[in-house]
Amino acid sequence: MGKFDKAYEEYRERRKKILVMGGPEEVEKQRKRGKLTARERINLLFDPGTFVEIGPFVRHRTTQFGMDKRFVPAEGVVTGYGKVNGRYVVVASEDYTAMAGTFGEYHGKKFVWALDFAKEKGWPFVGINDSGGARLQEGMDTLEAYGWCFRAQILASGIVPQIALLLGPCLGGQAYHPIMNDFLIQSKTTGFMGIAGPAFVKTQTGEEITLEKLAGWEAHAVKAGQTHIVGEDDKECIELCRNLLSYLPSNNREKPPRIETDDDPNREIPELDDILPDPMLRVPYDMHTIIEKVVDKGSFFEIHKYFARNLIVGFARFNGYVVGIVANNPMWKAGGLDVDASDKLARFVRFCDLFNIPLVTFQDCPGFWIGSEQEWKGILRHGAKTLFAWADATVPLISIIIGKSYAGAHYAMLDKSIGADLVFAWPTAKINIVGAETAASVIFAKEIKASEDPKETARKRIEEYRVKFEHPYQAAERGYVDDVIMPHDTRKYICQSLEVLKNKQVARPWRKYSNITL
C-alpha cells in the first residue's frame, strides 16, 4: 500500500462524484427531454481531446434552507477551454441535472472567470444556457452574482466574440446573459427564453400563454429578432456554432481566418446578366440567388434568417477572405427598410467593424417605409442607426448597386457619401433622390393638373425624368459611383477590391464613441 493511496482514493471519489453530474436518474430525465448533458455538449463543441476543465471542485457556501447538506456538482456549470477547428475557445456550459443548473453566487463566479479569461487570452467565449433560473436559496448573493456576470460580459464585448447556445430554459433576469452575446443560437425543440415564464405572466398580468408561444424560437427568431440562428436540436446548434466560429477572428486585434479555395476570384457569372426579372424593377426576386452565385461556392452563412426578411445579413467568403454581407431582398416588402430591418443592419455592421470583417452590400432598395405605423415606431431614430453604423465603420466597405437606390436608403445601404471605399453599379441601377413617378408628380404638378389629358402628361413627364436621371450614369459622372460594371463581372470586382483594401487604415480624432440613436 502506497503512502498516498488514501489521498488519491479520496481524490478519485471526489472527482467521480463531480463527473456523474446530478446522477443517473437526473441524466436520464435530461435525455427524455431531448437534451444532451453539459459535458456531452462540450465534447461535441471542442476538437477531440482538447478540452481542459477549470473549477470542477468549486462549491457554494450557503447554509440556509438545507443547502449546507446539498452538493451541487461543479456548481451546476462546467467551465474551461479547448480548441474549435484548431483555435482556442472558452466555454461555460450549464448543467440542468445539477440542481436544475440554477444560478447562484459561485455558479456566477465561474461564469465571470470564463468571461474574464476569454477576454485576457483573446479567445472567443461560448455560453451554453440550460438553467432553472436564479438559486433563490442564496438570496442576495445570487442577485449580486448576476451583476458580476453582466458586467464581465459587457467589458469583454467588442474584445472577443461571444456566442450563446440556448439549449434549455433561460427565464427571468438570467435571460439577459444570452441576449447580451454577439450571437444567440436557439434550439427549436428545447430552447426557451423570456423575462418571465407563463406562470409568472399569468399571476402578474392575467395573460394565459404557453411556454412555446411566449418564449420559443418563433417568439425570438421571427417576431422579436433576439435569436440570430436556429437549430433543430442540441447537435445541430453546436455544429452551427462551430461553423459560425470559423468566420470570426479570435479577438478584435486579429483578422478573420482566410482559407484556401479553388473558386476562381475572376470567375465570370454569365447568368447574372439576365437574372433580374423586370427592367423596371417592379417584379420581386430573391436576392439570395445573386449572393450565392457571387460568393465562394457554398460559403454564405446567414444571420437573422427569419427576422426582418426584407434585409439579408450574413457571412461569406470571397477568394477565401471573410466578409459581412448586407443586402436588400425585394421578395419581402420590396426590399424597403423598416424599423426592424434598420436595427438588424446596424447591429450586424457594428459587429463586423468591431472584429475587422470587411462589408459588402447589394442594393435594390426603394427607400425607408413610411406611414403612421413606422413613424410611431420611430423609423427616423431606427433608420439613423444605419447611418451611424456605416459612418463609424473603419473596415473595408464595398457597395454593389443592382437596382433601386433612392433617398435615405441610398446612404443606409452604403454609398460614397456615408463612407464606402468603392461603389460599383450594374447598368440596371436606378440611383436618384426619389423615383421618377414621385419626382415628376412634384416637379410637374401644376402642368399635369392644368393639362387636357393629365394621365398622358404625367406619363410623358415621368418618362422624361426617368430617361434623364433614373440610371447609374449621373452618379458615375460625379464620381459617386466608381464604375458601372456588367453583372457577370461582379465577383471579380469584389475580389479585387478586397485585395486592394485589405490593409486599410483610418485615423480619426479621439472620442469614446458616437452617441448612436439607441
N, C-alpha and C positions, 0 to 999 in steps of 0.2 A: 504493500500500500504506500503510495507516494505521499510526501508531506503536504502537497497542495490538493490532494484528491477531494477533500471536503469542500474547499473553496471553489474548485472547478465544478463540482457537482451542484453546488448552490447556484453558481453562475448559469449552468445549463438549465436548471429548473426554472430560474427566473426568466431566462430568455424564451424558453419554451412556452411559458405562461403568456408572454407577450405575443409571440408569433401565432398562437392559436386564436388571437383576437378575442371576440366575445364568446368563443366556444363553438363546438359543432352544431348545437341547436340554433344559435343565432346565425351562423353561417348558412345553414340550410334555409332559414327564413329569408335571408338575403337573396339566395338563389331563386327561391319561389317567387320573389318579387320581380324576377327578371334581371337582377343586377349581379355584377361581379363584386368581389370583396376589394377593399382598399389596396391590398397587396397584389391581387391579381391584376388590377388596373395598372399599377406601377410596372409590373412585369411586361404588360403589353405596350406601355408607353416607351420604355427605355430599350436601347440596344441590349441584347442578352449579356448578362454578367457584368454590367457597368454600374448598376445602382448601388449606392452607399447610403445606408440609413444613418441619420443623425437624431439623437434624442429618444431612442426607444424606451429608456428607463424613466423618462420624465413622468412625474406623478403629481396630482393635485395635493393641496394641503388643507382641504376643507374637512371639518369635523362635524358640522351640523347635519341634521336630518339623516343620520346614519352613514354619512359619507366617509367617516373615519374607518368604516369597515368595508367600503366599496372600492374594489380595484378596477380601474379602467385602463386596459392595455394601451400603452403608448399615448395615453390621454385622448384617445379617440381620433388621432390624426397621425399619419405616418409621414415623416419629413425626411428629406435627403436630396441627393443629387446623382446624376448619371449622364449618359450620353444618348442623344436622339439624333440619328443619322450622323453619328460621329462627332457631334458638338455637345458641350455640356449644357444641361438644363437643371433647374432646381424645382422640386415638387413638394406640395403639401396635399396629401390625399386623406380625406375624412373617412373614418371607419364607422359605418352605421351599426355594425354588430357590437361595438363597444359603447354601451350606454347611449345608443342611437346617435353616436357621433356628436353629442351635444357640445356646445362651445362654452368652455369655462376659462378660468384665468390662465392655466398652463397650456391648454389647447391653443388659446390665443397667443401665448408666448412662443409656441412652436411655429405658428404662422409668421409671427414677426421675425423670428430668427431666419426662416426660409426667405422672406422678402428682403431682409437686410443683407443676407449672404448673397442672394442673387444680384442685388444692387452693387455690392462691393466687388464681386467677382466679374461683373459684366456678363451674366448669364441670364437667359430668359427664365421666367417664373411661370409654372403651371399649377393652378389650384383646382383640385377635384372636389366638388361640393356634393355632399350626401349627408345631411345632418338634420336631426330633430329640432335644431334651434338652440336657443340660449339654455345653459345649465342653471336653472333658477335656484338650485340649492346653494349656489355660490354668491348670489346676490350682487352686491356692489362690485366684487372682484370680476364677475362676468361682464358687467356693464363697462368697467374701465378697460378690460381686455379688448372689447370691440373697438374702442377708440384707438388703442395702440395699433391694432391691425389696420384700421382705415388709414391712419397717419403713415404707417410704413408703406402701404400701397401707393399713397399719393406721392410720397418722397421718392419712390422708385419709378413713378410714372414718367415716361419720356427718357428714362435712362436705360431700362431693359424692357423688352416686350413682355406683357402679362396676358396670359390666356386662362380663362375659366372654363372648366368642363362641368356642366350642370347635369349630373347623372343620378341625382336623387332629389329629395325635398330640400329647399332652402327658403325658409319663410321667416318673416319678421325682420329685425334690424340686420340680421346676418346676410340678408339678400343684397345689401349694399356691396358686400365683398365681390361677388361675381360681376355686378353691374359696373364697378369701377375698373375692371380689367379692360385691356385694349380690345379683346375679342371674347365673346361668350359663345360656347358651343353647347347646345342643349339636346338631350335625348328626347325623342318623340314619345317614348313609352314610359320613361321613369323620371324625367327631369321636371321639377315644379319649382317655381319661384314667385314670391309675392311679399309685399309688405305685411300682409296678414293672410291667414288661412280662412277657408269658408266658415268655420265655426265662429271665429272671432268677428268676421264680417257680419254674420247674421246677428250676433249678440249686440254689436255696436250700431249697426245700420238697419237691421231688419231684412237685408237682401239675402235671398237664398240662391246659392250658386254652387256648382260642382268645382272640385279642385282642378279638374282638367280644363274647364272653361275659364276659370279665374286665373290660373297660374301655369297652364300647359304651354306647349310650344307655339300654338297658333296665337295665343294671347300676346306672346312676346316677339315671335319671329315675323308675324303678319301684321298685327294691329299696333303694338307699341314700338316695335323696332329696337327692342333691347337685346334680342338674341340675334347674333350675326350669322351663325351657321347651325344647321340642324342635321342630326344623325338619327338613324333608326334605333340604335341601342348603344350600350357601352362600347362594344368593339368598334363600331363604325365611327363613333365620336372620337375615340382615341386615335384611330387611323387618320381621321380628318385633322386632328391636332398635329400629328407628326407631319402631315403634308403641309399644313399651314406654316409650321416652323421652318420648313425647307425654303420658304420665300423670304424669311426675315433674317436680318443681322442679329448677332447675339446681343448687341448693345448699340447705343447712339453714336459711338465713335467708329463703328465699323460700317462697311457697305454690305448689302445683302450678298449671299454667295452666288457666284457665277458658275454655271455648269457647262459642260461640253454639250454641243448639239450638232446634229447632222443636217439641220434645217438651214438651207442656204439663206443668208441675210439679204441677198439680192434676188430672192425668188419673186418672179412676177406672178400675178394672180389675175389672169385674163377675165375670169367670170365677174370680177368686181366692176368692170366697165359697164355691165348691163344689169347690175344687181338691184338697183333702185326700181321699184315697180311703176313709178309715175314721174315724168319730167317736172310736173308741177308740185311734186312732193305732197300730194293730198291723200295718197293711199298708204296706210300704215305698213310697216315692215319691222322685222325683228333685228335689232342691232347686234344681237348675239352672233348672228351668222357672219357679219363683217368682222367682228372681233376674232372669232375662231379662225377665220381664214388668214388674218394678217399676223397673228402672234405665232411663236414657235408652236409647232403642232402639238395639240393636247395640253398646253400649258396653262390655260385660263382657269383660275380658281376664284369663283365668285363669292363675294361677301354680301350679306343682307339680300339674299336672293328673293325672299318673299315679301320684303318691305319696300314701299315706295318704288314700285316696279317700273315707273316712268324713268328711273335713273338706274344705270348699271354701274357697279363698282366691283373691283376685284384685282387680284394679282395675276400677272402673266410674265412671260419671258420673250425677249427679242434677242436673237443671237446669243442666248444663254444669260443675258442680263435681266434681272428682275425689274419690273415696272409696276406702278399702280395704274389701273385703267379706270377712267371716268367717262361714261357715255350716256347720251340720251337714248331712250327706247320708244320710238314712235308708236309701238304697239299698245302702249299704255298712256292715256291722257295726252296723246300726240307728242309725247316726249317733253311736254312743258314741265317747268319746275314749280312745285308747290312747297308748302311748309315742310313736309316730311322729307321730300327729295333734297331740299336745301340742307337740312340737318345731316342727312346721310352723306351728302357730298362733302360738307365742311369737316365733319369728323374724320372721314377717310383721308382727305387731303392732308389734314394736320398730322395724322398718324404717319403717313408716308414721309412728310417733311421732317418729322422728329427722327425718323430712322433711315434717312439718306436713300430713300427709294424714289427714283425719277417718276414723273407722272406724264401720261399720255391721254389726251381727251379726244373723243369722237363726237362731233357736234351735229345735231339736227334738232334745233330747239326753237319753237315759235315765240317763247318768252316765259315770263312768270305767270302763273294762273291768277286771274283777277276775280272779283266778285265779293260779296259780303262774307261768305264762309271763310275764304282765305284771308280777307282783310282783317276780320275779327280774331283770327288765329295768330295774326302778327306776321303776315308774309313779308313785310318790309324788314322787320327785325331778323327773321329767319333767313331771308334772302341775303341780307347783309353779311351773314356768317360766311357765305361762299366767297364774298369779296375779300373779307379779312383773311380767309384761308389761303387764297391764291396770292394776295399781295404780300403776306408774311412768308410765303414759302421760298426757300433758297435752293431747293433741289432742281435738277433739270426739268423744264416744263415745255412740253411739245403739244401743239394743238392741231388736230386734223378736222377741218370744217367740211362736212359731207353735204349737208343740206341747209336748212334754215339757221340763221344766226342773227336774231333780232333783239333790239332793245337791251334791257338789263341782262337777259340771258346770254348776250354776246360776251359780257365780262364774266358772268357766273360760270360759264363753261370754258373759260380761259381764252383770252385774246392778248394781243401785244400790250394794250394799254394797262392791263391789270398785272402783267408780269411774264407772259410767255416768252421763252427764248426763241422758239421757232414756230411759225404758223404756216401750215400748208392747207390749200383749199382744193377740193375737186371742182371741175368745171360746172358741176351741178349745184354748187353752193349759192345760196341767196343771202348776202350779207348787207344789212342795212339797219337804219334806226327802227323802222317798222316794215311790215309787208306792204305790197303795192295797193291792196284794197283799202287798208287803213289810211295810208298816205294820201291817196287820191281823194278819198271821201272828205279829207280835211282841206287839202290844198285847193281843190276844185269844187268845194261845196256850193258856193254861190252859182257858179256856172252850171253845175249839174241841176240844181233846183230850178234855175230860170230857163233851161233848155226845153225845146218842144218834146224831145224824147229823152228824159232823164236816164233811163236804163242804158240806152245806146251811148249817150255822152259819158256816163260813168264807165262803161266797158272800154271805150276808146282811151279815156284818161288813165284808167288802171293799166291798160296795156302799154301806154306811153311811158308811164312811170316804171313799169316792170322792165322794159327794154333799156331804159336809161340807168337804172340803179339796182335792180334786183338780180345781181350776179356777183362774182368774186373780183371783177376786174378793177372797179373803182378802188376797192381796198388794196389791191395789188399795186395800183398806180401810186397810191400814197405811201406804200411801204408797210401797211398794216398787215398784209399777207406777204410772206416771203416768197412764195411761188404758188402758181396754180399747176397742179400735177394730175396726171392721169391716174384714175383709181387703181389700175393694175400695178403701179409703182409705189403704192402706199407703204408696204413693208420695207422696201429698200430705203425710202426716205427716213422712216422712223429709225431703222438700224443705224444708218449713217449719222443721224442726229444724236443718238445716244452715245455713239463713239466720240463724236466731237465734244459733247457736253460732259463727259464722264468726270472731268476734273474741274468742273465749275466751282468757282469760289465767289462769295458775296461778302462785302464789308458794309456794315451799317452802323449808325450811331448807337451807343449803348442805351438800353432800356430793359425793364424787367420783362414785359410782354405787352402786346396790344390789348386794348380794352374791348375785346370782341363782344358783339351784342348777344350775350347769352340769354 
